[in-house]
Amino acid sequence: MRKIILILAVFSTLLSCKTAVYNSDDLNSSNFKNVLIDTLFQDKISIRAIQIDKNRVWYAADNGRYGFYNLVDNKKTENTIEKNALKLEFRSIAQTSDNVFILNVSNPALLYQISKADLSSTLVYQENHEKVFYDSMQFWDNNEGIAMGDPITNCLNLIKTRDGGKTWNKISCDKLPVVIDGEAAFAASNTNIIIKENNTWIVSGGKKSRVFYSADRGNSWTVYETQIIQGKAMTGIFTADFYDSNNGFIAGGDYEIKAQNFSNKASTSNGGKTWKLVAENQAFGYASCVQYVPNSKGRSLVTVGFTGIYYSNNSGNSWVKLSDDSSLNTIRFIDENTAIAAGQSKMIRLRFK
């Protein structure tokens, strides 16, 4: 959604390249005894899409930039794509075993295949339309992947690949649910699409905020209602994650009233068919990314957003704040004790113990 604004707040605790330690007193009822946060790199950059690839953390960013941070030698490798003086902003990223794929948000939408071997880029899809705006991209396996964007006509704009990303084709609106006027999505953290095996969930926002579900890799779809705040252009679901085929979590809020912490988080235990609002008038306001902690049986989650970094160990029913840092857009876990987050001007590592 075009109106999303970059958060430029900077907090010295995390930008100092020093390690910040949060002990058990800070975490109250958390299962973690302490959390260490250290800065991997700082730069004049905006990152909303990251991908964990063994010892590499790939990122897609503004100004046509992409690359990876090597967690072994602590070095950043970066390239830039330039095309006809366009200011390319990559907010979607996905991967296969051999390649990384990055997708520009707006007109023209440009989808590039990046070789993991040498970082060379190949344009594999281009879409020109005044309404084009892509929000997220994921792969089911090395052959099949999907990307989604705001509606151009009366359905979500979905494209698929069946040949490992070499070619991409639109899914016809005849095969997709009709969207409500003013229903779109937010390219906040590349978490609009969630995939677990063959199951796929896509979340929308704006004047209508719903969950689109497919059990067959996007061949057929069902739509589920949510109680998340909606009705205005900048309200709704900004992020989602599923722990397994049943347990999921959605978050977001009102981007114009970022501290508002009600009707902005909900959980499901039946695959998204029904949702329950949780932690009403508690914890965080606007959130740009939520992720389950691996091997936590669906009980532990972490969010980043305007009001800071929060952690829950009871499926999102209550939360504790880990940090006031409001400059992070996206987070992914390497394992149950380590996560990487990125946003405005930096990439950081969180180590939970």
N, C-alpha and C positions, 0 to 999 in steps of 0.2 A: 504494500500500500504506500503510495507516494508520499503521504504526509508525515511519515515517521521521521523524527528528528534525531540527530546524533547527540548523545549525551557527552559533554566535554568535561565533566567534573573530574578533578584529579585529587587523589588523596595521597598525602606524602608517606603514609605508613607503607603502602605497597609499591610506591614508585621509587623508593630510596635504594632499591637493589639489595636491601638488607632482608633478613628473614624475620617475619613477625610470628610470634608464638602466642597461641591462645590456650590457656590451661583449663583444667576441668572446672574451675570456678566460673569461668566465662561461659561454659557450655551447659551448665545446670544439669538437666537430666539426660544429656547426650551419652551414648555408648562410648564415644571417643574420650580419651583422657586429655589429649591436646591436639591442636591443629597448627601446623607450620605453613606459612605462606611466604614464598620467595619469588622475586621477579626474574623471569627468564630473559626477557629483553624489553627495551623501551624504544619507541620510535613515534614519529608523527604519522599515525596510521589508525584506521578504523577497521576492526575485525569483527565480523558477525558469524563466520563459518569456519569451524575447525574439524579436523578428522584425525583420529589416532591411527597410526600405521606402524606398529611395532615400536621402534625407538624414535620414530619421527612423528612430529605433530604438524600436519599440513594445515595451511591457512589460506583463505581467499579474502581479499580486502578491497579497499577503495583505490582509486587512481590506477586501476589495472594491475595491481600487485598480487602476487601469489608466491608461495614457497613453503619451506618447512623449517622447523627447529629440531635439531638433532639432540636428543636427551643424553646421548653418550658423550659426545665431544663438546656439548654446550655451544654449538654454532648455528647461526641462522643462514640459510641459503635462500635467495630470493630472485625472482625474475619479474619483468613487467611486460604486459601486452599493450601495444599501442595500435589503434585502428582509427584512421581518418580523424585524428585529433579529438576523438570521443573521450569523455571522462568515464571510463568503465568502472562500475562498482559491482564487485562479485560478492554476493551474499549467500550463495548456495554452493555446497561442495559434497562430493560423494566419491567412492573409489571402487575399483576392482583390484585384482591381485597385481596387475601391471600398470594401471593408469589411475590418475586422479582426474575428476571432472569438475569444472567450475563454471558457473552460470551468472551472467550479467543480469541485473534486475530489470532494466527498462529498455525502451525503444532506441536502437534495435537490441533485441535479446540475443546474446551471443553465448553459445555453449562450446567450451574448449575441452579437448582431451589433452591432459598433461602426462607425458611419459615419466614414470617414476625413475627410470634409468638415467635420463639426461635433462629432465625438466623442459624438453621441447614441447611446444603447443601446436595443436591442430584444431582448427575450427570445424566442428562436426554438425552444428545446427545454428541457423539464424532465422529470426522471426521479426518482421517489420510490421508494426501496427501501433497507432497512437495510444492504444489502451494496454499494450503488453506490459506486464510487470510480474516477474517470476519471484517466488518466495522460498522455495525449498526443493531439494533433490535427494533421492536415496536409491540404493540398489538392493534388490533381493538376493542376487548372486552375481557371478562374473558375467552373466549374459543379459539379465533383465534388470532394467532400472526405470525410474519414473521421476518426473519433475512436475511441479504444479505452480500455477500462477493465478492472479486475479482474473475474474471473468472478462472476456472480450464480448461475448454475446450473452446467453442465458445459462451458461454452465461454467464451472471452474475450468481454467485453461490447463489441460493435462497433456503431456507428451510422454511417450514410452520408447525404450530401446529393447531389442531382442537379440542384438548381435554385439553385446559388450560395449555399447556406446558409440559404435561407428556411425550408425544412422538413428535418427529419432523421428517419430511420427505422432501426429495429434490423435488423441482419442476423440471420436466424434461426440458431439453433444447429444446425439440420439441415444448414446449408451450411458449418459451421465445424468445425475439428478439436476433438476432445475434449481438455480439459486434464487434467493430473494433479492429484490432491488436493494442495493447498498451492501450486499454481502460480499466480502472479499477475503483478504488475508494480510498478515504482517510478516515482512521479511526481517524478523528480529534476531533469529539465532539458528536458522536452518532446522527448526524443530516443528514445522507444520506437517511434515510427513513422518510417521512412525511405522516401522516394519518389524514384525516378529514372524519369522518363517513366511508363510503365504499370506498372513494377515497384514492389512494395510489400513492405517487410519490417517485421515487428513482433517485438520481443524481450520475453521473459518472464523472471521471476526468482522466487526463493523456493525451495521444496523441489524445484522443477524449473526449469531455465533453458534455454530453447530459442529458435529463430528460426522464425517463421511467415512463409512467403513466398507472394505472389500475383503472377502474371504478367499478370493481367487486371483490375486495379483492384478487387480484393477479391471477385470473383465465385467464385473457387475458390482453395483454399489447400493448401500442402504444409508439413510441419513438419520442421525439421532439428535434430539433436542438437548440443550444444556440450560442451566440456570445462571451461567456466567453473565455478568453485566453486558448489555448490548443495547442497540438502538441509536447509537451515534457512530460517526465515521471512525473514531479512534478508541472504540471500546470493543471488548471481546476477548477471545482466546489468542494469546500471543505465542504460546508454547505448550507442548505436550510431550509426555513420555509414557511408555508402557513397560512394565516389568516382565510381563508374560502375556498370554492371549486373553487373560481376564482382568488383571489389575493395571489400572492406568491412572494418570493424573493430568489435569489441565490447569493452566494458570494464565494470568494476564491482568486485565483490569481496565482502567480508564487512563489512557496515556496523557490526557489533559488534566487529570487530577491524580497524580502519580502516588500520593500518599494514601489514597482511599483503599482500605484493606478489607472490604466486604464484597461479596459476590464476585470474587476474583480468583478463587481456587476451588477445585472440586475433584472428587475421586470416583472411580468406578471399580466394581468387582465382578462385572458381568460382560466384559469386553467392550464397554462403551454404550451399551443399550440404555442404561440409566446412570445419572450422575448425582452426587450428593455434595452440596456445598460444605466446606470444612473450614475450621479456624476463622469463623466470621468475626470481624472487628478485632482480629488478632494478627500479629506477625507482620509480614511484608505487604506492601501495596503493589504497584505495578511491577510485574516480573517479566523478564525477557527470555529466560530459559529455566527449565526444570529438568532434572535428571535423577533417575533412581541410582542408588548406590549398588554396585554389583554384589551378588551373594548375600543380599540382605533380606531375602524372602519377601520383597516388596514392601518392607516397612520403612526403609531409610531413603530420604530424598534430600537433594540440595537445590536451591534456587539462587539465581543472581538477578539483580535488577536495580531499580532506582533507590530502594531503601536498604540495599546491602545484600550480603550473603547470608542465607538462612539454611538451617538444617532441621530435619524432622526424623525421629526414630519410631514414629507410630503412625505411619502411612499418611502423614500430612495433617493429622488432627490437632497437633500443636507443634510449635517451632521455636528454635533458639537462634539468636543472631550470632554469626561467627565474625562478621566484619561490617563496618559502615561503608565499605567501598561501593560506590554507586556507578562506577565507570565500566563495569563488566557487562558484556552482551551475551556471552555464550560459555558453556562449560561442558566438558566430557570427561568421563572416568577412564583411567588406564587400568585400574584394578580397584578393589574395595577400599584401599587406603590412599589412593593417589588420583588426583584430578588435575586437568589443565583447563584454565579459563583465559579468555581474551576479551578485549573490548577496545576502549579508546586509549590509544598510545602504548599499549603493553600486552604481554602475555605472561601469565603467572602459573605457578604450580602450587597446589594445595596438598599437603601430606597430613592425612588423618591418622592418629595413633591412639 
